Amino acid sequence: MGNSNWQLSLLLFPFLCQVAPHLSDWFW
């Protein structure tokens, strides 16, 4: 269960890296 959570976070990490600048554009 922790292993699948680790894989999920690993998949989401590059997504967050791409989305983070857009989120800062929305909030600032």
C-alpha positions as a printed Julia matrix, in Angstrom:
28×3 Matrix{Float64}:
  0.0    0.0     0.0
  2.84   2.38    0.83
  4.57   1.22   -2.36
  1.63   2.24   -4.56
  1.48   5.58   -2.74
  5.19   6.07   -3.52
  4.58   5.32   -7.22
  1.64   7.73   -7.25
  3.72  10.54   -5.74
  6.5    9.75   -8.24
  4.02  10.16  -11.11
  2.56  13.35   -9.67
  5.92  15.01   -8.99
  6.73  16.09  -12.61
  3.08  17.09  -13.02
  3.37  19.36   -9.98
  6.63  20.76  -11.33
  4.87  21.76  -14.57
  1.7   23.05  -12.88
  3.36  25.01  -10.04
  4.34  28.06  -12.19
  0.77  28.27  -13.52
 -0.6   28.1    -9.98
  1.67  30.97   -8.95
  0.35  32.95  -11.96
 -3.21  32.38  -10.75
 -2.54  33.32   -7.11
 -0.2   36.27   -7.63
